[in-house]
Amino acid sequence: MQDALHIPVALDRCIALLSPAIEARSNPVIVDATLGMGGHTKALLLKFPNLKIIALDRDLSAIAIATTNLSELSSRVEIIHAVYDELDEVLSKLGITEVDGILFDLGVSSMQLDQADRGFAYSQDAPLDMRMDQSSGPSALDILNTYSYGELVRVIRNYGEEKFATKIADNIIKARESGTLKTTKDLAELVKNSIPAPARRTGGNPAKRTFQALRIEVNQELAVLERAIPKAIRAIRIGGRLVVMSYQSLEDKIVKRAFTDVIGSNSPLGLPFDLPNSAASYKLIISGSEGASDSEIEVNARAQSMRLRALERVAA
Ligand SMILES: C[S@@+](CC[C@H](N)C(=O)[O-])C[C@H]1O[C@@H](n2cnc3c(N)ncnc32)[C@H](O)[C@@H]1O
């Protein structure tokens, strides 16, 4: 049932981008850094009968669902509970030095949003948890109860790009003192009441930005991504490909910067000419970024904010 509810984003495009790297090898191995319910992994395994996939997810319930969804393909997929910035350690434990491709489909899954008790959705009342890995780390409520006013402003402003961060933080401190902030509904109501009425009428639900900010902070999403992308870039072999889908601009900026860093020449900065053998080791396979097609967005609202970037290693 979970499978039917979930449509993998840009599935055909991801397969097409990874295909040349997979087809060039007799025993290809790729990493799905964000297994989720296994939609992309399953389609790739079915398309390429010789492919093996190492699949990571930090969420134990995603792993349980994907393990069931992939049971018939289990001999070709190694499912590992890990945060994707542990990619290098995961590969070295498996004795693998380089892979043919890596796929990142960032953010939360529709399953995580649909499980009301996880606290990701402002539309459903639940405890303020928001941890992708419920086995470790502080919850959103821990953050709301312990961060200083200044730290709350920083999180809500930087990660939610929220104009009214100071008012929201102020009201969080007051609600904390009166013990009235416990659930997602309490927080959604608090945010609504912190925003002037005219601003509430535009830009969708006003709680969206604060929920995004807290989720990023709880899961340290941006810091983890900043560490992970350079590791993924280093882990692909010559001819290997890295494909990343992000769903908000802060993530996409990190991916763009990491890609830009490696596609330039290897000559030291400031030299007016390129040194011999200093051509870049990586090239973009998509110039800039791509979004989903209108027809995909029509059937899968989640695809609307997606930005896709892809890179190939062309030299050592
Ligand atoms: C958008 S879903 C992936 C959906 C998947 N491509 C599919 O077709 O089913 C993102 C998944 O990545 C996981 N995830 C997010 N951040 C992660 C991280 N830093 N390390 C490992 N997994 C992460 C989430 O738990 C979630 O299951």
Ligand as a Chemical Component Dictionary entry (heavy atoms), coordinates in Angstrom:
data_LIG
# 
_chem_comp.id                   LIG 
_chem_comp.type                 NON-POLYMER 
_chem_comp.pdbx_formal_charge   0 
_chem_comp.three_letter_code    LIG 
# 
loop_
_chem_comp_atom.comp_id 
_chem_comp_atom.atom_id 
_chem_comp_atom.alt_atom_id 
_chem_comp_atom.type_symbol 
_chem_comp_atom.charge 
_chem_comp_atom.model_Cartn_x 
_chem_comp_atom.model_Cartn_y 
_chem_comp_atom.model_Cartn_z 
_chem_comp_atom.pdbx_ordinal 
LIG C1  C1  C 0  12.735 11.635 -0.617 1  
LIG S1  S1  S 1  13.037 10.213 0.300  2  
LIG C2  C2  C 0  13.736 9.102  -0.844 3  
LIG C3  C3  C 0  12.717 8.377  -1.653 4  
LIG C4  C4  C 0  13.300 7.272  -2.503 5  
LIG N1  N1  N 0  14.120 7.790  -3.563 6  
LIG C5  C5  C 0  12.208 6.403  -3.063 7  
LIG O1  O1  O 0  12.023 6.390  -4.302 8  
LIG O2  O2  O -1 11.513 5.724  -2.306 9  
LIG C6  C6  C 0  14.424 10.651 1.243  10 
LIG C7  C7  C 0  14.891 9.574  2.190  11 
LIG O3  O3  O 0  16.210 9.940  2.578  12 
LIG C8  C8  C 0  16.378 9.711  3.941  13 
LIG N2  N2  N 0  17.395 10.651 4.393  14 
LIG C9  C9  C 0  17.298 11.988 4.497  15 
LIG N3  N3  N 0  18.438 12.506 4.944  16 
LIG C10 C10 C 0  19.288 11.468 5.115  17 
LIG C11 C11 C 0  20.641 11.367 5.546  18 
LIG N4  N4  N 0  21.327 12.449 5.911  19 
LIG N5  N5  N 0  21.218 10.155 5.572  20 
LIG C12 C12 C 0  20.520 9.037  5.187  21 
LIG N6  N6  N 0  19.229 9.081  4.797  22 
LIG C13 C13 C 0  18.631 10.278 4.756  23 
LIG C14 C14 C 0  15.031 9.960  4.555  24 
LIG O4  O4  O 0  14.918 9.253  5.772  25 
LIG C15 C15 C 0  14.080 9.452  3.477  26 
LIG O5  O5  O 0  13.720 8.116  3.696  27 
# 
loop_
_chem_comp_bond.comp_id 
_chem_comp_bond.atom_id_1 
_chem_comp_bond.atom_id_2 
_chem_comp_bond.value_order 
_chem_comp_bond.pdbx_ordinal 
LIG C1  S1  SING 1  
LIG S1  C2  SING 2  
LIG S1  C6  SING 3  
LIG C2  C3  SING 4  
LIG C3  C4  SING 5  
LIG C4  N1  SING 6  
LIG C4  C5  SING 7  
LIG C5  O1  DOUB 8  
LIG C5  O2  SING 9  
LIG C6  C7  SING 10 
LIG C7  O3  SING 11 
LIG C7  C15 SING 12 
LIG O3  C8  SING 13 
LIG C8  N2  SING 14 
LIG C8  C14 SING 15 
LIG N2  C9  SING 16 
LIG N2  C13 SING 17 
LIG C9  N3  DOUB 18 
LIG N3  C10 SING 19 
LIG C10 C11 SING 20 
LIG C10 C13 DOUB 21 
LIG C11 N4  SING 22 
LIG C11 N5  DOUB 23 
LIG N5  C12 SING 24 
LIG C12 N6  DOUB 25 
LIG N6  C13 SING 26 
LIG C14 O4  SING 27 
LIG C14 C15 SING 28 
LIG C15 O5  SING 29 
# 
